[in-house]
């Protein structure tokens, strides 16, 4: 899987069903494993003027990577 494949997927919290945002980057360990994903969190229309907020999702929070979506649990 490539980073560009991850970037095209929506990231969704499985506990709330809320779309968190989209992957913008990943942090990789020295041995080549993904440590965490950086996501630009999507905010409501009012907050669009303020920009987006970067959220970090660790590998242990990722529950499933599907064809169109990455399911995560932010409440560990």
C-alpha positions in Angstrom: 0.0 0.0 0.0 1.2 3.5 -0.8 0.8 6.7 1.1 -1.3 8.0 -1.8 -3.7 5.1 -1.3 -4.2 6.1 2.4 -4.6 9.8 1.5 -7.7 9.0 -0.7 -9.5 7.3 2.2 -11.8 9.0 4.8 -10.8 8.5 8.4 -13.9 7.7 10.6 -14.2 7.2 14.3 -15.9 3.8 14.9 -17.4 4.9 18.2 -19.2 8.0 17.0 -19.4 7.5 13.2 -17.9 10.9 12.8 -15.6 11.6 9.8 -12.4 12.9 11.3 -10.7 13.9 8.1 -8.1 12.6 5.6 -4.5 11.3 6.0 -1.9 13.9 5.1 1.2 12.2 6.2 2.5 9.2 8.2 5.4 8.7 10.7 7.5 5.6 10.0 9.8 3.9 12.4 13.5 3.1 11.5 12.4 -0.5 10.7 9.7 0.7 8.2 6.5 0.3 10.3 3.9 3.0 10.5 3.9 4.6 14.0 1.1 7.1 13.4 -0.9 8.9 10.8 -1.3 12.6 10.7 -4.8 13.7 9.7 -6.3 17.1 8.9 -9.4 17.2 11.0 -12.5 18.5 9.1 -14.4 21.1 11.0 -17.9 22.6 10.4 -18.6 25.4 7.9 -18.0 28.1 10.5 -14.6 26.8 11.4 -13.5 26.5 7.8 -12.4 30.1 8.0 -10.0 29.2 10.8 -8.5 26.4 8.8 -8.0 22.7 9.7 -6.5 21.1 12.8 -3.9 18.3 12.6 -4.7 15.2 14.5 -2.4 12.3 15.3 -3.7 8.7 15.2 -1.4 6.0 16.5 -1.2 2.6 14.7 -2.9 1.0 17.7 -5.9 3.2 17.3 -6.4 2.0 13.7 -9.0 -0.8 13.7 -9.6 -1.5 10.0 -8.3 -0.1 6.6 -11.0 -0.7 4.0 -11.4 0.1 0.3 -12.8 3.6 1.0 -12.4 4.2 4.7 -10.0 3.9 7.6 -11.8 3.0 10.9 -10.2 4.3 14.1 -11.0 4.4 17.8 -9.8 7.6 19.3 -11.0 6.6 22.8 -8.3 4.1 24.0 
